[in-house]
Amino acid sequence: MTRLPATFSDVGNYDMGHVWESMIHCDVVFPPEVDLTRLRQALDLCLMAQPVLRARFVDGAFTPHWSVEPASSETVVPWAALRHPSPKGSVDETDSVADFLQQRLDPFSSPQIHAASLTTAKGIRVILKVNHMVADGGGCKDLLRLWATLYSELERNPGFVPPENRASRGGMQVFRRFPLRTILASGRNHFRSLRREQSMGPVVELPASWDGAGAWKYVTHELGPDCMIGGQRLCQEADCTWNDLLVTAWARVLPRLAGSPATRQLRVTGTVDLRRHLPNRRAKAICNLSAFLSLELGPPVEEPFLATLKRVTDQTRALKAGPLGLDSLVGLSIPVGLMPHFLRRKLVRWLFPRMKREGKVAPGLTNIGAIPEDALGFGPHTPLKAAILSPPSVPPFFFAAASGYRQAITLTAATSPVSIPPSVVRRLFEGMEDEITCHTVNTPDPT
């Protein structure tokens, strides 16, 4: 056994276990011709290439860490073969997948990734369950890229064994890209933003019960072709990004579903992938490298879509003019990261429920971004569809995610139906699609 340091983000996701379930799913559909045996072999080799994937978490009052199992041919990813849909309808594909999605990952057991496959007439659907403690959305993209590379290599060399990557997984690889004065200024900016947020009134949020009884349920919604075509045209004409469009649609639909008083503040909380500051936007190893980001839009107001879009793009452009995400990374990882783990865990588990009761925690929308098609280069077996799903929310918190592949964008969220009914989440996603579809720069605004 060898020890691998647990980064601030690794431990942070462990401590936030009362806010979200610490796991991310990668949902990939391959063509029927894909070699399933080679897929499994390539995924097993990922454990050898990335030691943290085959490690187990060791909690400690002062120095939590990963205990890494020695690499061997017996180190394999648990892989479940899901049931086929029954011709009589007694077993549904959705139910079979849902059972796997609802299974928790135990960070204290190795490995930190599980898999399941379902063969249908349309292709082979593979779902990877990844511990959020070892990878965020960007880390999952890196895992998919590694998986594809090893799959192709095994075709050329069936006995291939990848070298072990023990490169840094921490935020220091980002810090090194900036001078000290920029890091200090970012820390000051974070605390100013934090004081400003706490001085504001309660935020707009979806009505949610604290009761988390029952298993969580995933809601997925793929934006239709009309929305994608109209949205792409709108991005070009309004000089904005898809992230701007999604945030704008979210900010317009959420207050309608929330039914909050007009005095509530509209805040959109998400994350930013800090790999944007690294060469080729790639980290040295599979890791968590994200930071929190918030947009403040004031009280909800009745205004045209394009007016909301302009307010969103003005803020995002201002943020991108600086070191995007560095404020949060510095403001959290340095003062909080210096605390002993037992104090940090107590602080986090006391602070967030209190902030939620005071209405200071906004629903979150994370744009994981597009999965590059070259990252899924499985030779002639390039996936037909792919999406990275949002971590399940722990009631009464609520988080959603958007991820893209090829010309598709998928919205996902998972929460307890007792806390937030799936019908409410569907209305949120469908409303976002309608907002984008119904508005273009050259079309009169119906509101």
N, C-alpha and C positions, 0 to 999 in steps of 0.2 A: 504494500500500500504506500502511495506517495500522497503528499498534501498539495493541493492547488488553492491559492488564495481565493476567497469569495470576495468579489468586488462589491463596492457600495450598492450598485444596482441589483446585484444578485440578492444581497441581504434585504434591500429595500422591497423587492417583490415578495420576499418571504414575510416581512413585517406587515405588508399590505394585504395579507390573506383575508382580512375581515372586510376588504373593500372589493377585491376581485379574486376569482379563482386563478391561481398562478399556472395557467397553461394556455397555449395557443395551438390552434389546429390549422394544418395545411391540407386543403382539400384539392386533390389533383385527379383528373380523369384522363387516362391514357387510351390510345387506340387499342382495339382488341389484339393486335399483333404483338404487343409489347411482351418481352420475356419476363414473366413474373418472378421466376426463380432468380434471374440476374438482378432484378430490382431489389429483392430481399438481400442478396449477397452484397450489393453496393451499399445498401443502408447499414448493414452490419459493419462494413469497412469504415463508414462514417464514425463509428464508435472508436475505431482504432486511430483515425486521423485527428479527431477532436476529443482529447481526454475528458473534458468536462461532461461530455454526453454519457460517458460510462461511469461517472463518479456518483457518489452519494453525499448528501449534505450532512455536515456535522454541526449542530447548533452549539454555540458556546457563549457564555456570558460576556466574553471579551473578544475572542478571535474565532468567529465561525469560519469554516473552511469546507473545501470539497476533499473527500477522501477518494482517490482514484484507484480503481481496480486495475491490476496488471492486464495488458492487452493479451488476448489469446483467441484461438479459433472457437472457443466456447462462449465468447462474448457476443451475444446476439441481441437483436431488437425483438421484444415480444411482438408477435404478429398474429392478429386474429383474422380468420376467414369468416366474414359476415355471411349471414344466410341469404339465399336467393329469394327474391319475391315469389310467393306461391301463386300458381295459376288460379287458385280458388280465392286468393286474396286474404288467406289466413295470416300470412306473414308479409308485411309491407316493407319495402326497401327503406322508407323513411324511418320506420320504427327500429329497424336493424341498425341503421347508422346512428340514430338518437341514443340507443343503448350504449354505443361505444363513446359517443361524445360526452355522455354524462358520467363516465368513469373518471375518477380522480387519479392524478399522478402523485405518488408518494416520493417526496424529495429525499427521504432518508433511505431509499432503496435504489439500487442501480438497475437499469440505466434511466436516463432522464428523457427518453423518447420511446413511445410505443407506436404501433402501426396497425392498421386494419385495411382489408381489401374486400371489394364486392365486385364480382363479375356479372355484367349485364350484357344485353345485346348491343348497347351503345359503346361499350368499352369496359375498361377495368378502372374502377374508382378506388384510389388509395388515399387514406386519411392518416396524416402524421400528427400525433399528439406530442407536443414539445413543452417541456417545463419552462414557463416564462422566467424562471430564475436564471436560466442559462442562455436564453435568447429572446429578443424582442422581434417585432415585425421584420426589421432589417436583418437580424440574425437568422430568421427563418428563411429569408431569401438566400442568404449565404449558404445555409444548409441545403436548400434545394439545388443550388448551383454545384455544391460539392457532390451531392447525390448523383446528379446528371453526369458530372465529370467521371466519377468512379464507374458508373454504369457503362459509359462508352469505353473506358479503359479496360474493363473486364472483357469486353468483346474482342479487343486486340490481344490482351494478355490475361487469360483466366486465372493465373496465379498471382496477380498483382497484389502487393501489400503497400498501402500508402505510408509515408513517413508521418510520425506523430508531431502535431503542431502544438507547441507549448508557448506560443507568443502571448504577449500581454492581452488581457481581455478588459482592462480597466479604462477609466476616463482619462488617464494620463496621456494616452495617445492623442486625445483631443487637446488637452492643455498645452502640450508641446508645440502646437501649431500657432499659439498666440503669445505675444509678449506679456510680461508681468503686468504692465499698466492696463492692458485690455482686460485681463482676468480680474484685477482689482475693481475696475470700473464696472464690469459685469456683476460682480458681487453687490456693489452699491445699488445698481439698477434693480437687482432682484428684491432687495429689502424695501426699496421705495415702492415697487409694484405690490409687494406683499402688504405693506401698510395701507396703500390706496385701496386694495381689494377688501381688506378687513374694515375699512372705514365706510364702505358702501353698504347699501341695504341688502336684504335677501335677494337671491337670484331666482330667475325663472327655472322651474324644475317640474318634471313629470310627477304627478301624484303617485306615491309609492308607499306600500306598507312595509313596516320593519319585519314582518313575518316572512321568513324565508323557507317555510315548510315545503317539502317536495323538491324534486329534481328540477334543475333549470331547463329551459327549453330554448333552442336556437330558432331565431327568425332570420331568414336570408331573403334578400330581394335583389335580383339582377336588373339593372336599369335597361329599359327597352331600347330598340334601335332608334325610335323617334327621339328619345331623350338624348341618346349618344350623338346622333347627327346634329340635333339642335344645339346641344351643349358645346360640341366642338366648334360649330360656327360662331356661337356666342363668345367662346374663348378668343377666337381670332379677331372678331369685330370689337370686343370690349377690352382687348389686351389684358386678359386675366387668365388664371389657371383653373383646372378642374377642382382643385382644392378650394379656390375662392367660390366657385359655383356651389359646391356641396355645403360649405359653411353658410353661404347666403340662404340656401334653401332650408337648411336646418334652423337658422335663426328666424325664419319667417313661419315655419310650421310649428315649431316647439311651443310658442306662446298660445297658439290656438288649442293645442291639446292639453296644455297645462292649466288653462283657465285661471292664470295667476292675476292678482291685482296689478293695475297699471304702474304701481309704485315699484314693482320688482325690477331688478336689473337683468338685462340680457347679456349673459357671459357665455362664450363658447370656449370650452376647455379641450385641449388636445395634446398631442405630443409632436416633437420634431426629431427626426433622425439625425443624430450628430455625425453620422458618416459623411454628410454633405461637406464637412470640413476636412476630410481625409483624402489622400490621393486616390483617384478613381472611385471615390465614395465607398471604399472597402475597408473594413476593419481587419486587424491582423489575425483574428480568430473569431469563432462564433461567440457572440456575447450580447449583452444588453448595452445599447449605446443611444439611449433616447433621453429627452428632457421634456418637461411640461411646458405648455404654451397656452396663453389665454388671450382672447380678444374681448374687449369691453365695448358693447354696443348701446349702452344706456337703456332706459325703459323702452319696452316694445312700442312702436309707433306704426300707424297706418301710412304706408308709403309705397310707391312703385318698386317693383323688383329691382330695377336698375339703380334706384337710389340706395337700396340696401347693399347691392353689389359694390357700388362705389365706396361706401363706408368700409366694407370689408377689405377691398383691395387697397384702399389708402393705408389701412393699418398693416396689412401683410407686407406691402412694399416698404413701409417704414422699418418694419422688423428685419426684413431681408437686407436692408442697407447696412445693418450691423452684423455681428457674429451671432446669427440666429440660434437660439437655444442655449447659448453659453451662460446667460444670466441664471437660468434655473440650475444648470449643472454646477456652477460655482456656488450659488446660494444654498444649495442643499447638500452637496457632497462634502464641502469643506467643514462648515460648522457642525452639521448633523453627523457627518461621517467621522468626526473626531470623538464623538461620544462612545462610551462603552456600549456594546450591543444591547445589553439588558435595559439600559436607560433609553436608548433609541427606540426599542420595541415598545416600551411602556408609553413613551411620548406619542408615537404614531397611533397606537391603539386607543389612546385617550383623546387625542386631538381631532382625528377625522370624524368620529361619531358626534363630538361636540359641535364641530363646524357644520355637520349635516343638519343637526337639530336647529342650529341658528340660521339655516338657509344659505350657507356660504359655500357649499359644494355644488357646482353646476354639473348637469349631465355632460358627459364627455363624448366627443366625436374625434376619432383618430383616423387620419388618412394614411394608411400604411403605404399607399402608392402602388405604382404598377410593378408587377413582377416581370422583369425583362425577359423577352422570349429567348434570348441567347443564354439566360441563366438556366433555362429548362432544355438545354441541348441534349436530349436523349437520343441523338442520332436520328434515324428515320422514325422514331417513336415519340416525337414531340407531343406533349400533352395537348388535348383538345380544349380543356378548360382547367382553370386553376384559380384558387382564392385562398387568402389567409384570413381566418375568422377571428373575431373579437374574443378576448378572454371573457368568460362568464362573469357577470356582475353579482356581487353579494348584496341582497336587499339591505337598505333601500337605495343603494347607489345604482347608477345606470350609466353604462358606457356602450358605445357602438363603434364600428370600424368600417372603413371602406378600403377595398383593395381592387386592383385592376390586373387584367391579363388580356393581351391582344386588344380587341376593340370592345371589351366588356368591363363594367365596374359592378362589383357586388357589395351591397350593404349588409352587415351582419350585427346581431346583438344576441345575447343570451342572458336571461334572468329568470327568476322564479315566477311562474304564472300567478302565484298567490300575491306577489308583490306588485308586479306590473303585468297585466294581461297581454299575451302575445298579440291580440287584436289591436292594442294601442300602439305597439311597436310597428305593426304592419301599416297602420294609418300614418305613422310618422314617416316611414320609408316611402310609401306610395305618395304622400303629400310632397315629399322632396322631389320625387320624379316629376310630378305634375308641375311643380314650380319651375323646374328647369325646362321642361318640354313646352310649356305655355308661353315662355318669354324669350324673345330674341331682341336684338338691338333695333331691328326694323319693324317690330310688331307692336302695335299699341298695347299698353299695359291694361289688362282687364280690371285691375283694382282702381 
